[in-house]
Amino acid sequence: MDLPGLQAMLHAARPLMAAAFTLWGSPVTWLEIVAFVLSLAMVAANMRVYPVGWPLAIAASLLYALLFADSRLYGEATLQVFFIAVSVWGWWQWQRGRADDGRALEVHRLSRAGWRVLGLGVLAAWPLAGLLLARATDSDVPFLDALATVSSVAGQLLLGRKVLENWLVWLGVNVFSVGLFAYKALWLTALLYALFALLSVAGWRAWSKRLAGAAHAAPAG
């Protein structure tokens, strides 16, 4: 599989693919280390609703696109390219976005109808993405890769719109991804996603408090 420009970027990034150390019998590259640090900084910013999390997401996604493509996780690699585009959109949403009532975008909850659309969208896209990866790539885990991919798309879109429940979606994605990356011997990334799972819980609590505080401060009537 030759994602647009990705093979050339992989070649240019080869110096960063050098092993920095070995973890549980597998090499950990400098590229994975830098992506790890940027990703933790990104989630910390997201928890505090700081817009700087979006440019950090762009940088981390670019590095992970290279790492995953090198590991034949093409769904995850393509997802990172998508994340770069969505991060630009999310950055704009957090700076200029508006809620349905025209007011500035703030943390809010997902409606029941929104949950139905989200669930049906993931269930419909998962097998299609899995079949695409199975037929068009040499992925050895096409449907597992696809499930993580489409669920992450859902989580990223919810995050961009400041929907509280993005943290619940990310919790599920992160727990699932720990096993996927461990299977691929990307141990530092598996550790990162384990931390992400814990941070998803912390993010849920932080945004819930923010939402409760906004509701308390709102004028009656």
N, C-alpha and C positions, 0 to 999 in steps of 0.2 A: 504494500500500500504506500502511495506517495502523496501524503497530504501536501497541499500547495506550499512549496518553499521549505517544508519541514526537513527533508533530507539534507538540503544545503545547510540549514541551521544546525542540524545534528553534527554535520562535519565540522562546522565552525566552532561548535561547542565542545569538541572532543577534549581539549585540555581540561575543561571542567568535569569531564567524565572520569578523570583519574581518581583512584581510590584514596580517600583521606585516612580511612581506617577500616577495620573489619569488624562487623557486628554479627554474632551468632553464625559465623562461617561465611558470611556474604559481605562483599565490599560496599562501603558507603561512600558515594562520590561527593566531591566538593559542591557540585550542582545541587545535589539533594540536600546538603547542609544549608546552603544559602536559601533555597526554596522553603525549607523547614522554618528558618528564622523569620523570613518575610511573612509566612502564613500565620505564625503565632501573633506577630505584630498586627496583622490584618484583623484577626478575630478579636483581639483586645480592643482595637479601634471600633469595630462593629458593635461590641457590647456597650460601648459608651456613646454610640450613635455619632461617631466622629467621621466626617466625610473622607479623611485621609486614608481610611481603610480601603477605599476603592482603587487609588493608584497602587497601593501595596498589593491588592488583589491582582492587578494587571501584571505587575512584575513577577509575582509568584506563579501565576497561571502560565506565563511564557516559559518559565523554567520547568514547571511540571509537564507542560506539553512535550518538551524535549525528553524529559526523563521517562514518561510513559510510552512515548513512541519508541524509544530505545528498548523498552521492556515488552513491546508488542501488546500493550494495552491501548489499542487504537481508539476505542470508545472514550476512554478517559483522556487520551491525548486530544481528540476532537473536542471533547467537553471543555478542555482548558482554552482552546481557541474561541469557543463560544463564550466562555467566561470573560475573556478579554473584551469582547463586544458588549456583553451584558454589563460589565463593570463600568464601561463608559456611560451606558444608559443609566445604571444605578447611581453613579456619581452625579449625573444631571438631575435625577429624580430627587436625591437627597438635598440638592442645592436649590432646584427650581420647581420640583414636582408639586402637584396639587391633589388634594383629596377629591372625592366625588362632589362634595359641597362647595368646591372652589377654594377652600382654605389651604394654607400651607400643609404639606404632607407631614403627618405625625404618626407615631406608633399606634397601630390599631389592630383589631382582631379580624380573623377571617370568618365570614358568614357561613351558614350551613350550605347555602348554594355554592359558595366558593370551595368548600370541602368536597362537594360532589364533583364539581368540574375538575378539581385537582386530582382526585382519585381516579376518575374515568380517563383523564388525560394520561396519567402514568400507566394505567393498565393497558391502554390502547397503544401507547408508544413503545412500551417495553418489548413485546414480541417482534414488532417491526424493526426496532433497532438491533435486536439480537439476530434476526435473520440477515439483516444487512451486514453485520460484522462477520457472521458465519460464512456468508457467501463471497464477500468482497475482500476479506483480510485473512491473514494466517493466525488470527487470535485463537488461543487454546481455551479461552473462557468467554465466548461471545455473549452468552445470555446473562452471566453474572456481571460482566463488564457493562452490558446494556442497562441492567437494572440500576446499577450505581449511577450511570450516566443520566438516564431520564429523571431519576429522583433528584439528582443534583440540580438539573435544570429547573425543576419545580421549586426547590429550596432557594435558588438564586433569584428567581423572579419574585418570590415572596419577600426576600430580603430587600430587593430593590424598591419595593413598594412599602417598606417598613411594616410588614405584617408580622405580628407577634409570633404566630405559629410557624414562621420559618425555622425557628429554633427546634421545634419538634420534628420537622422534616429532616433537618440536618442531624439531629440525634440519631434517627434511624439510618440515614445514609452513612454517618461516621462509624457506627457500630458494625454495619455490614462491610464497610470498606476496610476495617482492620483485618478481617479475615481474608479479603481479596488480596490486599497488599502483602500480607504474611505469606500467602500461597505463592506470590511472585517473588518472595525473598527481598522485598523492599522494606527492610526492617525499620529504618528510621522513619519512613513514611507511614508504616503501620503504627509506630509509636505516636507520630503526629496526629493521626486520626483517632487514636485512643484519647489523646489530650483534647482533640476537637470535641469528642463525645462529652467529656467532662465540662468543657467550655460551653457546649450547647445548653447544658443544664443551667450553668451560671448565666448565660445570655438570656435564657427564658426568665429567670428570676429577676435579672436586672431590668429587662424590658417590661415585665409585669409590674414591677414597682414604679417604673416611669409612667406606665399607663394609668395605674391607680392614682398616682400623684396628680396627673393631668385631670383625671375625672374629679378628684377632690377640689382642685383649684378652679374648675369651670364654674361660672356663675349659674345660679339656679334659674330655671325657667328659660 
